[in-house]
């Protein structure tokens, strides 16, 4: 059963039977918004990029993105860069896989971002979302849908973070500006 999350909402990543999730996929999806022109409406390709920034005690220690597809410890993996988006209704355009059991104990938060490498704003994007999927069985656990566009080029979408012996996911939904995860660090730090 999918939980449709709202900004700031957190959910536990414990299974219903009391066990813990072992492997999750953070899927990100989007579509280009149609633009009205003199000769009707048309869409323009949108290149959004998903990133996962790994933190230890509020300090960034690693990142996974289109130019560094696997974390140094191998626990987080990006499935590859999608340059146009819109693979389908609700389908993932980019995905980041997290093997929660392999994440080193000093990593306490993983923040997921999406940014427009080409500088297009979210006014040109529709149906943007992030979703968390149990990678062992394909079940969607949670979905956060970006409401409305905006004159920003990035979004701090969500984070997974340690809670006791387990993990939780929190929907963040903070707009930001930047072409890469490095540009987004000032917007990420306040949500840690």
N, C-alpha and C positions, 0 to 999 in steps of 0.2 A: 504494500500500500504506500503510495507516494504522499509525502507531506509537502503541500504547497507553502513555501516559507514566505514570510514577510521580512522586510528590512529589520535587522537586529535580532531576529528570532534565532534561537539555538536549539539543536536537537542532539540527543545522545546517539552515538553510533554503536550502542549495544544491540544485539539481536534480541528478538522477542523471547527466545528460549534462554536468555541470560548470557549467552556466549558473546564474544566480541567479533566484530568484523575483522577480516584479515587483509582484504584487498579491495580497494575502492577505485572508481574512475570518476574524475571530475570532468564532465562533458560540458563544452561550451558551444552554443549555437547562435546563429544570427542570419538575417536576410537583409539585403539592400532594400531600403524603402523606395517605392516608385516615386519618381519626380515628374511633375507635370511640366510639359514644355509646349512649345508652339505647335508641335505635331503630335500631341497626345502624351501619354505617360510612358516612361522608360525607367529602367533601373541601371545603376552603375555598380560594378563589382566593388566589394568592400573587403579589404584585407585587415582583419582583426587578428591579433596574436594573443594566445593564452600563455601565461607564465605561472610558475609556482615558486615562491620565495620561501626557503626554509630558514626558520629562526631558532636560535638557542638563546634563551634569556634576553629576548628583545634585540638580539644582534643577528643580522643576516649572515648566514654561513654557507649557503649554496643557493643556486637557482637553476630551474629547469625551464627552458624556453626554446624557440625554434633554432637557435644557434648552439645550444647545449642541451641535447635531448635526454640525457640521463644524469641524475645526481651523482656526485662523486662516490657515494656509498652504494649506488645502484637501487635504492628503495623507491625512487620517484622517476617516472619515465614519460616523456612527451611522445605522442604517437606521430607527430609530423605537422608541418606547416600547411594550412589551407589558405590559399591566396584570394579566394573569392567568396566563401561562405555560402549559406543557403542550400545545403545538401538535401534538405527536405523539411517537411513540417515536423519539428521536434527532434530531428536527428542531430547528432553531434558533428560540428564542423572541425573542432579540435578537441582532443582529450588528453588528460594527464592521469596516468595510472600511479596509484600510491599503494605500495605493499606495507601496510601499517606495522606488520610484525618485524620488518627489516629496518624501519626508520630508527636510527640511533637514539638512544635514550636521552641524549642531551638536546635533541631537536624537540621543541615543545609546541611549535606552531608552524603551519604551512599555509601561506596566504596565496589565494588564486586571483590573478588579475587578468584583464583583457584590455588591450590597447590597439589603437589604429596606427600601425607603423607608417602608413602613408599620410597620416594627418587628417583623415576624414573625421567628421564629428558624428556623434550618436544621433544627430538630427537626420542623418542619412541611413540609419539602421532601424530595422524593426524586428520584432520577435526575438530579441536577445535574451538568453537565459543561461544559467548554469544548473547542472543537475548532478547529484551524487548517486552513483550506481554501485551495488554490491557486485564486484567483478567476478565473484565465484559463481553467481547464478543469473546475472543480468538484470536483477530486480532494481528498478528505480526506487530510491529511498527518499530523496528530497529534491525539490526543484525550486529555484528562485528565478522569477521572471523580472527582467528590467522593465520598469514602468516608464513609458515616455522616452523621448529622445533627449537632446540637450546639446548645448554648444561646447561639449567637452569631448576629448579624444580617448578617454580611458575610463575604466571602472574597476574599483576594488570590489570584486564580486563576493567572495566568501573566504572562510578559513576553516581548517580543521585544527583542533588544538587538544592537547592532553588534559584530561580531567581524571585525577586519581590514576587508576591503572588502565583506563580506557580513553576514548576519543570522543569529541563532540564536533559538530559542524555549526557554524554561525554564518547566517546571511548578512553581508555587510552593505553592498549596494551604494558605495560612496563614489560619486563622480570625481574625476581627476583629469589632468591634462599631461600628456607625455606620449612619446613614440615608443619607449622601451620601459622595461621594469625599473631601470635605474632612475628614469625621470619620475617614477611614481613613488619612490621611497619616502619623500616628505608626506605623502598622503597615506602611506601604509602604516608608518610608525604610530600614529594616534589610535589605530584600531587594534593594536597588539594587546 
